[in-house]
Amino acid sequence: MGIIAWIIFGGLAGWVGSMLMGTDGSQGLFLNIVVGIIGALVGGFVFSALGAEPVTGFDFYSFGVAVVGSVIAIWAVQMMSGA
Protein backbone atom coordinates (compact mmCIF):
# COMPACT_ATOMS: atom_id res chain seq x y z
CA MET A 1 0.00 0.00 0.00
CA GLY A 2 1.13 3.52 -0.66
CA ILE A 3 1.47 6.23 1.96
CA ILE A 4 -1.90 7.80 1.10
CA ALA A 5 -3.63 4.42 1.45
CA TRP A 6 -1.93 3.86 4.85
CA ILE A 7 -3.11 7.29 6.03
CA ILE A 8 -6.71 6.63 4.96
CA PHE A 9 -6.65 3.05 6.27
CA GLY A 10 -5.06 4.15 9.55
CA GLY A 11 -7.49 7.02 10.00
CA LEU A 12 -10.51 4.75 9.55
CA ALA A 13 -9.15 1.95 11.75
CA GLY A 14 -8.08 4.41 14.45
CA TRP A 15 -11.45 6.13 14.38
CA VAL A 16 -13.38 2.85 14.75
CA GLY A 17 -10.98 1.67 17.47
CA SER A 18 -11.37 4.92 19.38
CA MET A 19 -15.16 4.71 19.12
CA LEU A 20 -15.08 1.16 20.50
CA MET A 21 -12.84 2.26 23.39
CA GLY A 22 -14.79 5.46 24.11
CA THR A 23 -11.87 7.81 23.42
CA ASP A 24 -13.17 9.37 20.22
CA GLY A 25 -14.02 12.68 21.87
CA SER A 26 -10.46 13.20 23.11
CA GLN A 27 -8.71 12.18 19.88
CA GLY A 28 -8.49 14.24 16.76
CA LEU A 29 -7.91 13.23 13.16
CA PHE A 30 -4.12 13.10 13.48
CA LEU A 31 -4.18 10.89 16.57
CA ASN A 32 -6.75 8.58 14.94
CA ILE A 33 -4.40 8.16 11.97
CA VAL A 34 -1.41 7.46 14.24
CA VAL A 35 -3.39 5.01 16.40
CA GLY A 36 -4.71 3.24 13.29
CA ILE A 37 -1.28 2.82 11.70
CA ILE A 38 0.24 1.62 14.99
CA GLY A 39 -2.84 -0.58 15.43
CA ALA A 40 -2.26 -2.18 12.04
CA LEU A 41 1.31 -3.00 13.08
CA VAL A 42 0.26 -4.29 16.52
CA GLY A 43 -2.67 -6.26 15.08
CA GLY A 44 -0.45 -7.74 12.39
CA PHE A 45 2.07 -8.84 15.02
CA VAL A 46 -0.62 -10.36 17.27
CA PHE A 47 -2.39 -12.16 14.42
CA SER A 48 0.95 -13.47 13.09
CA ALA A 49 1.86 -14.74 16.56
CA LEU A 50 -1.48 -16.58 16.68
CA GLY A 51 -0.84 -18.17 13.28
CA ALA A 52 -3.26 -16.01 11.30
CA GLU A 53 -2.57 -13.66 8.39
CA PRO A 54 -1.37 -10.13 9.25
CA VAL A 55 -2.48 -7.02 7.34
CA THR A 56 -2.52 -8.07 3.68
CA GLY A 57 -3.81 -4.97 1.92
CA PHE A 58 -6.80 -2.66 1.80
CA ASP A 59 -9.59 -5.19 2.50
CA PHE A 60 -12.12 -6.04 5.22
CA TYR A 61 -9.92 -8.66 6.89
CA SER A 62 -6.98 -6.27 7.17
CA PHE A 63 -9.31 -3.56 8.43
CA GLY A 64 -10.47 -5.90 11.19
CA VAL A 65 -6.85 -6.71 12.09
CA ALA A 66 -6.06 -2.99 12.26
CA VAL A 67 -9.12 -2.23 14.41
CA VAL A 68 -8.22 -5.03 16.84
CA GLY A 69 -4.66 -3.66 16.99
CA SER A 70 -5.98 -0.13 17.54
CA VAL A 71 -8.12 -1.30 20.45
CA ILE A 72 -5.08 -3.09 21.94
CA ALA A 73 -2.92 0.03 21.46
CA ILE A 74 -5.50 2.36 23.06
CA TRP A 75 -5.98 -0.10 25.95
CA ALA A 76 -2.20 -0.28 26.51
CA VAL A 77 -1.90 3.52 26.56
CA GLN A 78 -4.79 3.76 29.03
CA MET A 79 -3.18 1.16 31.30
CA MET A 80 0.20 2.96 31.24
CA SER A 81 -1.32 6.39 31.84
CA GLY A 82 -3.72 5.22 34.54
CA ALA A 83 -6.71 6.73 32.76
VENRAWO-V948803 format. One record per residue. N is the residue number from 1. SS is DSSP state (helix for helix, strand for strand, loop for the rest). PHI is phi in whole degrees, -180 to 180 (999 if undefined). BURIAL is + if it has 9 or more other C-alpha atoms within 8 Angstrom, else -. Layout:
# VENRAWO-V948803
[[N SS PHI BURIAL] [N SS PHI BURIAL]]
This chain:
# VENRAWO-V948803
[[1 loop 999 -] [2 loop -81 -] [3 helix -63 -] [4 helix -66 -] [5 helix -64 +] [6 helix -63 +] [7 helix -66 +] [8 helix -66 +] [9 helix -60 +] [10 helix -64 +] [11 helix -62 +] [12 helix -67 +] [13 helix -65 +] [14 helix -66 +] [15 helix -66 +] [16 helix -65 +] [17 helix -61 +] [18 helix -71 +] [19 helix -68 +] [20 helix -65 -] [21 helix -92 +] [22 loop 75 -] [23 loop -110 +] [24 helix -63 +] [25 helix -67 -] [26 helix -97 -] [27 loop -108 +] [28 loop -101 -] [29 helix -60 -] [30 helix -62 -] [31 helix -68 +] [32 helix -62 +] [33 helix -64 +] [34 helix -63 +] [35 helix -63 +] [36 helix -67 +] [37 helix -68 +] [38 helix -63 +] [39 helix -62 +] [40 helix -64 +] [41 helix -68 +] [42 helix -64 +] [43 helix -61 +] [44 helix -62 +] [45 helix -65 +] [46 helix -64 +] [47 helix -65 +] [48 helix -64 +] [49 helix -65 -] [50 loop -88 -] [51 loop 89 -] [52 loop -99 -] [53 loop -73 -] [54 loop -80 +] [55 loop -63 +] [56 loop -112 -] [57 loop 159 -] [58 loop -96 +] [59 loop -142 -] [60 helix -65 -] [61 helix -61 -] [62 helix -64 +] [63 helix -63 +] [64 helix -63 +] [65 helix -61 +] [66 helix -67 +] [67 helix -67 +] [68 helix -60 +] [69 helix -64 +] [70 helix -64 +] [71 helix -63 +] [72 helix -63 +] [73 helix -65 +] [74 helix -64 +] [75 helix -60 +] [76 helix -63 -] [77 helix -65 -] [78 helix -64 +] [79 helix -67 -] [80 helix -72 -] [81 helix -89 -] [82 loop 76 -] [83 loop -80 -]]
